[in-house]
Amino acid sequence: MTKYLLYPGCSMESSAKAYHSSTLLVALALGINLEEIRDWNCCGATEYLGINTTAAYSLISRNLALAHRQAKNTQTVVAPCSACYLNLAKADYYMRERPALGTRVNEALAAGGLQYDPGTLTIRHLLDVIINDVGLDAVRAKVVRPLKGLRLAPYLGCMVPRPDYEHRWSNPEYPTELDQLLKALGAEVIDFPLKTHCCGGHMTQISPNTAFELIRRLVHAADQYKADLMVTVCPMCQLNVDAYQTETNHHFKTNYHMPILFFTQLMGLAFGLDAEDLGFGSELVNARPALAKIGVEVAAEPPAPRGPRKKETGLPMPRMPENGGSS
């Protein structure tokens, strides 16, 4: 088995559990050995970089330092989450390109007995590894239940293909890697024009009206092209388009019903793996009608308990310093 160091990121243990479980199952089927980085921490997502540059890159780079310390028979870190992939790649790149930043980051890491020399590790997205290391022929060889009859809209989001520091993708604006993979699974893949458009990220918490418009455009385009499903590689994209689709419908008086699933779930389905094990049924916009077109039945997930859940413990949210962000 080919070995890689896995940086799962926070969402894989919460909102993107279906992505996590399907990733591990698909990796096993394809002979990919994903060794999780021990004691990894949150990458800070997107906001922290706008508050304190040095602290943010130190937080991200701690994961790289831990990965380098753990590395054996591999120097490649794989991140299935697009935000995590981008942050890890940016930290490695900017520590190289801005030596002063690299020095400050390593001074911070030294407080925990760590150090990271930029360029030591290779940072890659899971989709890149499957396309370019495993290969489409190996993927096709595993297909026992082709997805023939499903029309899929491939949606990468804005964080995976750009900035493309190592030139890994076919096109920063219109990459075709996800299209190729889904076609290898036997599906009909639409030529989705908004495949790298933004889902709004955390705009749902900052400016809902803006977020609803961005989500509406994506779902409308997929619906216009008569897609059965949108397929993504990003937990944040999946969460936004899935969880806020009902509110978007309410805001615009529309009635879209566009399920959004992770590409690893579709891979596992084509490989003949159990739908429940792959996380099907956990999506909010029900994918069962679409899956029924290819003869796949998914049991309903038990309804969530009503009312707010009490959080006993948790980390404090970062606060913007009064004098603005520091570098």
Secondary structure in CASP SS format (residue, H / E / C, confidence):
PFRMAT SS
TARGET T0000
AUTHOR 0000-0000-0000
METHOD secondary structure of the structure
MODEL  1
M C 1.00
T E 1.00
K E 1.00
Y E 1.00
L E 1.00
L E 1.00
Y C 1.00
P C 1.00
G C 1.00
C H 1.00
S H 1.00
M H 1.00
E H 1.00
S C 1.00
S C 1.00
A C 1.00
K H 1.00
A H 1.00
Y H 1.00
H H 1.00
S H 1.00
S H 1.00
T H 1.00
L H 1.00
L H 1.00
V H 1.00
A H 1.00
L H 1.00
A H 1.00
L H 1.00
G C 1.00
I E 1.00
N E 1.00
L E 1.00
E E 1.00
E E 1.00
I C 1.00
R C 1.00
D C 1.00
W C 1.00
N C 1.00
C C 1.00
C C 1.00
G C 1.00
A C 1.00
T C 1.00
E H 1.00
Y H 1.00
L H 1.00
G H 1.00
I C 1.00
N E 1.00
T H 1.00
T H 1.00
A H 1.00
A H 1.00
Y H 1.00
S H 1.00
L H 1.00
I H 1.00
S H 1.00
R H 1.00
N H 1.00
L H 1.00
A H 1.00
L H 1.00
A H 1.00
H H 1.00
R H 1.00
Q H 1.00
A C 1.00
K C 1.00
N C 1.00
T C 1.00
Q C 1.00
T E 1.00
V E 1.00
V E 1.00
A E 1.00
P C 1.00
C C 1.00
S H 1.00
A H 1.00
C H 1.00
Y H 1.00
L H 1.00
N H 1.00
L H 1.00
A H 1.00
K H 1.00
A H 1.00
D H 1.00
Y H 1.00
Y H 1.00
M H 1.00
R H 1.00
E H 1.00
R C 1.00
P H 1.00
A H 1.00
L H 1.00
G H 1.00
T H 1.00
R H 1.00
V H 1.00
N H 1.00
E H 1.00
A H 1.00
L H 1.00
A H 1.00
A C 1.00
G C 1.00
G C 1.00
L C 1.00
Q C 1.00
Y C 1.00
D C 1.00
P C 1.00
G C 1.00
T C 1.00
L C 1.00
T E 1.00
I E 1.00
R E 1.00
H E 1.00
L H 1.00
L H 1.00
D H 1.00
V H 1.00
I H 1.00
I H 1.00
N H 1.00
D H 1.00
V H 1.00
G C 1.00
L H 1.00
D H 1.00
A H 1.00
V H 1.00
R H 1.00
A H 1.00
K H 1.00
V C 1.00
V C 1.00
R C 1.00
P C 1.00
L C 1.00
K C 1.00
G C 1.00
L C 1.00
R E 1.00
L E 1.00
A E 1.00
P E 1.00
Y E 1.00
L C 1.00
G C 1.00
C C 1.00
M C 1.00
V C 1.00
P C 1.00
R C 1.00
P C 1.00
D C 1.00
Y C 1.00
E C 1.00
H C 1.00
R C 1.00
W C 1.00
S C 1.00
N C 1.00
P C 1.00
E C 1.00
Y C 1.00
P C 1.00
T C 1.00
E H 1.00
L H 1.00
D H 1.00
Q H 1.00
L H 1.00
L H 1.00
K H 1.00
A H 1.00
L C 1.00
G C 1.00
A C 1.00
E E 1.00
V E 1.00
I C 1.00
D C 1.00
F C 1.00
P C 1.00
L C 1.00
K C 1.00
T C 1.00
H C 1.00
C C 1.00
C C 1.00
G C 1.00
G C 1.00
H C 1.00
M H 1.00
T H 1.00
Q H 1.00
I H 1.00
S C 1.00
P H 1.00
N H 1.00
T H 1.00
A H 1.00
F H 1.00
E H 1.00
L H 1.00
I H 1.00
R H 1.00
R H 1.00
L H 1.00
V H 1.00
H H 1.00
A H 1.00
A H 1.00
D H 1.00
Q H 1.00
Y C 1.00
K C 1.00
A C 1.00
D C 1.00
L E 1.00
M E 1.00
V E 1.00
T E 1.00
V C 1.00
C C 1.00
P H 1.00
M H 1.00
C H 1.00
Q H 1.00
L H 1.00
N H 1.00
V H 1.00
D H 1.00
A H 1.00
Y C 1.00
Q H 1.00
T H 1.00
E H 1.00
T H 1.00
N H 1.00
H H 1.00
H H 1.00
F H 1.00
K C 1.00
T C 1.00
N C 1.00
Y C 1.00
H C 1.00
M C 1.00
P C 1.00
I E 1.00
L E 1.00
F E 1.00
F H 1.00
T H 1.00
Q H 1.00
L H 1.00
M H 1.00
G H 1.00
L H 1.00
A H 1.00
F C 1.00
G C 1.00
L C 1.00
D C 1.00
A C 1.00
E C 1.00
D C 1.00
L C 1.00
G C 1.00
F C 1.00
G C 1.00
S C 1.00
E C 1.00
L C 1.00
V C 1.00
N C 1.00
A C 1.00
R H 1.00
P H 1.00
A H 1.00
L H 1.00
A H 1.00
K C 1.00
I C 1.00
G C 1.00
V C 1.00
E C 1.00
V C 1.00
A C 1.00
A C 1.00
E C 1.00
P C 1.00
P C 1.00
A C 1.00
P C 1.00
R C 1.00
G C 1.00
P C 1.00
R C 1.00
K C 1.00
K C 1.00
E C 1.00
T C 1.00
G C 1.00
L C 1.00
P C 1.00
M C 1.00
P C 1.00
R C 1.00
M C 1.00
P C 1.00
E C 1.00
N C 1.00
G C 1.00
G C 1.00
S E 1.00
S C 1.00
END
